[in-house]
Amino acid sequence: MKKNLVIGLIVMAAAALAAAQSNGLYIGGSYGKAYVNTKFSDLEGGHFTLEGNDNAWRGFTGVKIGLIGVEAGYRNLGSVEDSHNNVVFSTKARGYDAFATLNLGVGPVNFFGKAGYLFWNEDIHDILEHTSTHGSDPAWGVGVSVSIKSISIRAEWEEFKLDNIDHLSMASVGIAFTF
């Protein structure tokens, strides 16, 4: 009986700590690196890998109430270019995103996971053509933030799967202001 009471008190305290974490509407921005790894075919039927990273940024807004939240934003994932057989290939991606978030706070530290969609535009260039495509694909991420009053500093990792890019991810640090 005492064991169940102690477990119940611990769970209630953890829930109270999570609920006390900077609840409300927030707005912010982040800056970091986008990482690309994808395969292309050349005119002779050969394949090569376009791999690299570029500066990336994101502006976002959201609302958090207790353990759950929603977040939306716009991001620019930069441009990566490489050459194969003297042909330069490049890709540039950007888009809007929407996520549901799950938050677990301990004191001023908040751990979060998120899942949602990236509504993207992508430009692919080579010597012969320029292709622009768009679509929407699942996205997910994990992160941690530290809050001091209404200001949160956050670090996160996000993964995306676009039609023409095999692997695309973004690591960033940012700041958010809660109202």
C-alpha positions in Angstrom: 0.0 0.0 0.0 2.8 2.5 1.0 4.7 1.5 -2.2 1.7 2.4 -4.4 1.2 5.7 -2.5 4.9 6.6 -3.1 4.7 5.7 -6.8 1.5 7.8 -7.1 3.1 10.8 -5.4 6.1 10.5 -7.7 3.9 10.4 -10.8 1.8 13.3 -9.6 5.0 15.4 -8.9 6.4 14.6 -12.4 3.1 15.6 -14.0 3.1 18.9 -12.0 6.7 19.6 -13.1 5.8 18.9 -16.7 2.7 21.1 -16.5 4.8 24.0 -15.0 7.1 24.1 -18.0 6.6 27.4 -20.0 3.0 26.6 -21.0 1.3 28.8 -23.5 1.9 30.4 -26.9 5.5 30.7 -28.1 7.4 32.0 -31.1 11.0 31.5 -32.0 13.7 30.7 -34.4 16.6 28.3 -34.9 19.8 28.1 -36.9 21.9 25.1 -37.7 23.0 22.6 -40.4 21.0 20.6 -42.9 22.5 17.3 -44.0 21.8 15.7 -47.4 22.6 12.3 -48.8 21.0 11.1 -52.0 21.7 9.2 -55.2 21.5 10.5 -58.7 21.7 8.7 -62.1 24.0 10.1 -64.8 23.4 10.0 -68.6 25.4 6.8 -69.0 23.2 5.0 -66.4 25.7 5.2 -63.6 24.9 6.3 -60.1 26.6 8.7 -57.7 25.9 10.1 -54.3 25.3 13.7 -53.6 26.3 14.3 -50.0 26.9 17.5 -48.0 25.6 20.0 -45.6 24.6 23.7 -45.6 23.4 26.3 -43.3 19.7 26.0 -42.4 17.2 28.1 -40.5 13.7 27.9 -39.2 11.1 30.3 -37.8 8.3 28.7 -35.7 5.3 29.2 -33.5 3.4 26.9 -31.3 1.3 26.3 -28.2 2.2 24.0 -25.3 -0.3 22.9 -22.6 1.2 20.4 -20.1 2.6 17.4 -21.9 1.2 18.1 -25.4 1.5 20.8 -27.9 1.4 21.8 -31.6 4.1 23.7 -33.5 4.3 25.1 -37.1 7.0 26.9 -39.0 8.8 27.7 -42.2 12.4 26.5 -42.9 15.1 26.9 -45.4 17.3 23.7 -45.6 20.0 25.3 -47.7 21.6 24.1 -50.9 24.1 21.3 -51.5 26.1 20.8 -54.7 28.6 18.2 -56.0 29.9 17.1 -59.4 30.2 13.8 -61.2 31.9 13.3 -64.6 32.2 17.1 -64.8 28.5 17.6 -64.4 27.4 19.8 -61.4 24.3 18.6 -59.5 22.7 20.6 -56.8 19.6 20.4 -54.6 17.8 23.1 -52.6 14.9 22.4 -50.2 12.6 24.6 -48.1 9.0 24.4 -46.8 6.4 24.7 -44.1 6.0 22.2 -41.3 3.4 21.2 -38.7 4.1 19.0 -35.7 2.4 17.5 -32.7 4.7 17.6 -29.7 5.1 15.5 -26.6 6.9 17.2 -23.7 8.5 16.0 -20.5 9.9 18.6 -18.2 12.1 18.3 -15.1 12.7 21.7 -13.5 13.8 24.2 -16.1 14.7 21.4 -18.6 12.2 20.1 -21.1 12.7 17.1 -23.3 10.5 16.8 -26.4 9.6 14.7 -29.3 7.6 15.7 -32.3 6.0 14.1 -35.3 4.2 15.8 -38.3 4.6 16.8 -41.9 6.9 18.9 -44.0 5.2 20.6 -47.0 8.3 21.1 -49.1 9.6 22.7 -52.4 12.8 21.4 -53.9 14.9 22.6 -56.8 17.3 20.2 -58.5 19.8 21.5 -61.0 22.2 19.8 -63.4 23.9 20.9 -66.6 20.9 19.9 -68.7 17.8 20.8 -66.7 16.3 22.5 -63.7 13.5 20.7 -62.0 11.2 22.1 -59.3 9.1 19.7 -57.3 6.9 19.9 -54.2 5.0 17.6 -51.9 4.4 16.7 -48.3 6.1 14.0 -46.3 6.3 12.8 -42.7 8.9 14.4 -40.4 9.9 13.8 -36.8 12.3 15.2 -34.3 13.7 15.2 -30.8 15.1 17.9 -28.7 15.8 19.5 -25.3 15.2 23.1 -24.1 16.1 25.0 -21.0 13.8 27.7 -19.8 14.5 30.8 -17.7 11.2 32.6 -17.1 9.6 33.1 -20.6 12.8 32.4 -22.6 13.8 28.9 -23.8 17.1 27.9 -25.4 16.6 24.7 -27.4 18.6 22.2 -29.4 17.0 19.7 -31.7 17.4 17.1 -34.5 14.8 16.6 -37.2 14.5 14.0 -40.0 12.7 14.4 -43.3 12.0 12.1 -46.3 11.5 13.9 -49.5 10.6 12.2 -52.8 13.9 13.1 -54.5 16.2 13.0 -51.5 17.1 9.8 -49.7 18.2 11.3 -46.4 17.6 14.9 -45.2 18.0 16.0 -41.6 18.6 19.2 -39.7 20.4 19.9 -36.4 19.8 23.3 -34.8 19.9 25.5 -31.8 17.4 28.2 -31.2 15.5 30.5 -28.9 11.8 30.7 -28.1 9.7 33.3 -26.2 6.6 32.2 -24.4 3.7 34.6 -23.9 
